[in-house]
Amino acid sequence: MIIDDIIAGIDVGGPKSYYSFETFVHHLFKHHIEKQNKIFQISEDRYRFGDAIAPNGFDSFEGPTLIEIKFNLATGSIKGLLNKLANHFLNEYVENKFSNLLVVSAKPIPIKVISKFEHELYRYQLPFKIIFWGPAELNKIAAQHRKVVNTIANNLFSLRLETVISKPPKNWKHEREEVVENLKDCYKKGQFSLLLGAGVSSSAGMPDWNTLLNSLFVTYLTQEFNGDVAIGDLDISELVSRLNKIDEPSALMAARYLRKGLSKRDAEAKEFISAVTKNLYKLRNSDRDIDSELIKSIASMCLPRRTGAKVKTVITYNFDDLVERQLQKNTIHHSCIYTDNESYDPDELPV
């Protein structure tokens, strides 16, 4: 089969295989569909779903046909794709009202996988048809355009390069507006969770990782040497720097080393928590409001509306409890979840 040879030539693993296959399918479909005097458009917007669309259909596909390209559908998560189909593609359908969704896979799709998809899809009652194509279906098109197929296959690198160069420059302001509008829609629908990182804490003047780690090292070394050896700030900075070089993701590993040092037995884990708490709040920049505008906005978003809760979960990677304090101030029922075996009431917001 023509397609088997082409896929074997581009299957080097990783994203490169997918992008090469995507380029091949784009150019093959463009030639095939335009030969029928119909339009084929490649999606330029990475926030949209579907890699291309044939607005007037093609072959036996009647009506607008959205095309989604996968390299190996067989290894993908069925549940993941189903969720994407049921949620994201439904949003796309509202805008474009397409009739068909054609999912193209470079690798053969086992019959049991398609059967499972079809069985699950029946429950969703989607307003558009879903068709799966593998190498066999692609080969039927390729066989009609052998000369073009050879040209595409022999020039995949230059075609990929041409695609990148020919794309119009992105308007970051426009993209930002689209992201914000998308977030607003998800929030209104209650399909929303907040993942909070260091920026939230720094808005209230909390120290960054390295500042906190330096301070914890002072606590650790003071405890370890009990005043027998003079440890200066430069020595501590050097030790932090060395730990960061040992493991590049770094700060997290350094914190783990410190935790072991500050709580050598499980029973002493409170010492680590106490040291973190003391250093964290001691180092806070008091020129900034502890209940920053950002933290107040986050708490405000978590307030249940008349139509129900909009934020389902708050996930925070920060050591401080500033968000929890603000939730309490706003009398928002919440429950802090620290371990797998903790539970919360349906009326509580899990943090």
C-alpha positions in Angstrom: 0.0 0.0 0.0 1.2 3.5 -0.9 0.3 5.0 2.5 2.0 2.2 4.5 5.4 3.1 2.9 4.9 6.8 3.5 4.0 6.3 7.2 6.9 3.9 7.7 9.2 6.7 6.3 7.9 9.4 8.7 7.3 7.3 11.8 10.3 8.4 13.9 8.4 8.9 17.1 7.5 12.1 18.9 5.7 15.2 17.5 7.7 15.1 14.3 5.8 12.0 13.1 2.5 13.7 13.7 3.4 17.0 12.0 4.8 15.2 9.0 1.6 13.1 8.7 -0.5 16.2 9.2 1.3 18.0 6.4 0.9 15.0 4.1 -2.9 14.7 4.8 -3.4 18.5 4.4 -1.8 18.5 0.9 -3.4 15.3 -0.2 -6.9 16.4 0.8 -6.3 19.9 -0.7 -5.5 18.4 -4.1 -8.3 15.7 -3.9 -11.0 18.1 -2.7 -10.1 21.0 -5.0 -10.2 18.6 -8.0 -13.9 18.3 -7.2 -14.2 22.2 -7.4 -14.8 22.3 -3.7 -13.1 24.3 -0.9 -10.6 22.9 1.5 -9.4 25.1 4.4 -6.6 24.4 6.9 -7.4 25.7 10.4 -5.1 28.7 11.3 -6.4 29.0 14.8 -4.9 26.7 17.4 -7.8 27.4 19.8 -10.3 25.9 17.4 -11.0 22.2 17.1 -10.5 20.4 13.9 -7.3 20.6 11.8 -9.1 21.4 8.6 -12.6 21.8 7.1 -14.3 21.1 3.8 -17.2 23.6 3.9 -19.1 22.0 1.0 -18.1 18.4 1.8 -16.4 16.0 -0.7 -16.8 12.5 -2.1 -19.8 11.0 -0.3 -19.6 13.5 2.6 -22.5 15.9 2.3 -22.4 19.2 4.0 -19.6 20.9 6.0 -17.0 18.3 7.1 -14.6 18.9 9.9 -11.3 16.9 9.7 -9.3 15.9 12.8 -5.9 14.3 12.3 -4.4 11.8 14.7 -1.2 9.8 14.3 -2.2 6.7 16.2 -5.8 6.7 17.4 -5.4 3.1 18.7 -3.0 4.2 21.5 -5.0 7.3 22.5 -7.4 7.4 25.4 -10.9 6.6 24.3 -12.4 8.4 27.3 -10.2 11.5 26.5 -11.3 11.6 22.8 -15.0 11.1 23.8 -14.8 13.9 26.3 -13.3 16.1 23.6 -16.0 15.1 21.1 -18.8 15.7 23.6 -17.5 19.0 24.9 -15.1 20.9 22.6 -16.5 19.7 19.3 -20.0 20.6 20.4 -18.8 24.2 21.0 -17.3 24.2 17.5 -20.6 22.8 16.1 -22.5 25.7 17.6 -20.4 28.1 15.6 -19.8 26.2 12.3 -22.8 23.8 12.2 -20.8 21.1 10.4 -22.5 17.9 9.3 -19.6 15.4 9.6 -16.5 14.9 11.7 -13.9 12.9 9.9 -11.2 11.5 12.2 -8.1 10.4 10.3 -5.5 8.1 11.8 -2.1 7.2 10.3 -2.0 3.8 12.0 -4.8 1.2 11.5 -7.7 1.5 14.0 -8.5 -1.9 15.5 -12.2 -3.0 15.0 -12.6 -3.4 18.8 -11.5 0.2 19.3 -14.0 1.5 16.8 -16.7 -0.7 18.3 -16.0 0.7 21.7 -16.1 4.3 20.3 -19.4 3.7 18.6 -20.9 2.0 21.7 -19.9 5.0 23.9 -20.8 7.6 21.3 -24.4 6.3 21.1 -24.9 7.7 24.6 -23.9 11.2 23.6 -26.5 11.7 20.8 -24.2 14.1 19.0 -25.8 16.3 16.2 -23.2 15.4 13.6 -21.8 12.1 12.1 -18.4 10.8 13.1 -16.4 8.7 10.6 -13.1 7.1 11.3 -10.4 6.7 8.5 -7.2 4.6 8.7 -4.5 3.8 6.1 -6.9 1.7 4.0 -9.3 4.6 3.4 -6.4 7.0 2.8 -4.9 4.6 0.3 -8.0 4.7 -1.8 -7.6 8.5 -2.2 -3.8 8.2 -2.7 -4.3 5.6 -5.5 -6.2 8.3 -7.5 -3.3 10.8 -7.3 -0.1 8.7 -7.3 2.1 11.4 -8.9 0.9 14.1 -6.5 1.4 11.7 -3.5 5.0 11.0 -4.5 5.7 14.8 -4.9 4.2 15.5 -1.4 6.1 12.6 0.2 9.4 13.7 -1.3 9.0 17.3 -0.2 7.5 16.9 3.3 10.2 19.0 5.0 10.0 21.9 2.6 6.1 21.8 2.7 6.2 21.9 6.5 8.6 24.8 6.4 6.4 26.6 3.8 3.3 26.1 6.0 5.1 27.7 9.0 6.4 30.6 6.9 3.2 31.3 5.1 1.1 31.5 8.3 0.1 35.1 9.0 1.7 36.7 12.0 -0.3 36.1 15.1 -2.1 39.0 16.8 -1.4 38.3 20.4 -4.0 40.7 21.6 -6.7 39.0 19.5 -5.5 35.6 20.8 -5.6 36.8 24.4 -9.2 38.1 23.9 -10.2 34.7 22.5 -8.7 32.9 25.5 -10.4 35.2 28.0 -13.8 34.8 26.2 -13.3 31.0 26.2 -12.5 31.1 30.0 -15.6 33.3 30.6 -17.8 30.7 28.7 -16.3 27.8 30.7 -16.8 29.7 34.0 -20.5 30.5 33.2 -21.1 26.8 32.4 -19.5 25.8 35.7 -16.7 23.8 33.8 -14.0 25.5 35.8 -11.2 24.7 38.2 -8.5 27.0 39.5 -4.9 25.9 39.6 -2.9 28.4 41.7 0.8 28.9 41.7 3.4 31.2 43.1 2.1 34.3 41.4 -1.0 34.3 43.7 1.2 34.3 46.9 3.7 36.8 45.6 0.8 39.2 45.0 0.5 39.3 48.8 4.2 39.8 49.3 5.1 36.2 50.1 8.7 35.1 49.4 9.7 33.2 46.2 11.1 29.7 46.4 14.8 30.6 46.6 14.2 33.2 49.3 12.2 30.7 51.4 14.8 27.9 50.8 17.6 30.1 51.9 15.8 30.9 55.1 14.9 27.3 55.8 18.6 26.4 55.3 19.5 28.9 58.1 17.0 27.1 60.3 18.2 23.7 59.3 21.9 24.4 59.7 21.4 26.2 63.0 19.6 23.2 64.3 22.1 20.7 62.8 25.3 22.3 64.1 23.8 23.8 67.2 26.1 26.8 67.1 29.3 24.7 66.9 30.2 26.0 63.4 29.7 29.5 62.0 27.6 29.4 58.9 27.4 32.6 56.9 24.9 33.8 54.3 27.4 33.1 51.5 27.8 29.5 52.7 24.1 29.0 52.7 23.7 30.5 49.2 26.4 28.3 47.9 24.6 25.2 49.3 21.3 26.2 47.8 23.1 26.8 44.4 24.7 23.3 44.6 21.4 21.6 45.4 19.8 23.4 42.5 22.5 22.1 40.1 22.1 18.5 41.4 18.5 18.4 40.3 17.4 21.0 37.7 13.6 21.1 38.6 15.5 21.9 41.8 13.5 23.9 44.2 11.1 21.1 44.9 13.9 18.6 45.5 15.7 21.0 47.7 12.5 21.4 49.8 12.4 17.6 50.1 16.0 17.4 51.4 15.1 20.1 53.9 12.0 18.3 55.0 14.1 15.2 55.7 16.6 17.3 57.6 14.0 19.2 59.6 12.0 16.2 60.5 14.2 13.1 60.7 11.4 11.0 62.1 7.8 11.0 61.0 6.8 12.1 64.5 8.8 15.3 64.0 7.1 16.3 60.8 5.5 19.1 62.7 9.0 20.7 63.0 9.2 21.0 59.2 5.7 22.5 59.0 6.5 24.9 61.9 9.7 26.0 60.3 8.0 26.6 56.9 5.2 28.6 58.5 7.6 30.7 60.6 9.9 31.5 57.7 7.1 32.0 55.2 5.3 34.7 57.1 8.5 36.2 58.6 9.8 36.9 55.1 6.5 38.4 53.7 6.9 41.9 52.3 4.6 43.8 54.6 4.4 46.7 52.1 1.9 44.6 50.2 -1.7 43.8 51.4 -1.9 40.3 52.7 -5.4 40.1 51.2 -4.3 41.2 47.7 -6.7 42.2 45.0 -5.8 39.0 43.1 -6.7 36.8 46.2 -9.9 38.7 46.8 -10.8 38.2 43.1 -10.1 34.5 43.3 -12.3 34.2 46.4 -15.1 36.2 44.7 -15.0 33.8 41.7 -15.6 30.9 44.2 -18.7 32.4 45.6 -21.7 30.2 44.5 -24.2 32.0 42.2 -27.9 31.6 42.0 -27.4 29.1 39.2 -24.9 27.1 41.3 -21.2 26.9 41.9 -19.1 28.1 39.0 -15.7 26.9 40.4 -15.7 23.2 41.0 -12.2 22.9 42.6 -9.3 25.0 43.7 -5.9 23.3 43.4 -3.0 25.2 45.0 0.7 24.4 45.1 1.5 27.1 47.6 2.5 26.6 51.2 0.6 29.5 52.6 -3.1 29.6 53.5 -4.0 33.0 52.1 -6.6 31.8 49.7 -8.3 29.7 52.5 -8.3 32.8 54.8 -10.0 34.8 52.2 -12.6 32.1 51.5 -13.3 32.1 55.2 -13.6 35.9 55.3 -16.2 35.6 52.5 -18.0 32.9 54.4 -17.5 30.4 51.5 -17.9 26.9 52.7 -14.8 25.0 51.8 -12.7 21.9 52.8 -9.0 21.6 52.6 -7.9 18.2 51.1 -4.4 17.1 51.9 -4.5 13.3 51.5 -6.3 10.8 49.3 -8.5 9.5 52.1 -10.1 12.9 52.9 -13.6 13.7 51.8 -15.8 16.8 51.6 -19.5 17.6 51.6 -21.3 18.4 48.3 -21.9 21.9 49.5 -18.2 22.5 50.2 -15.6 23.8 47.8 -12.6 21.4 47.8 -9.2 23.1 48.1 
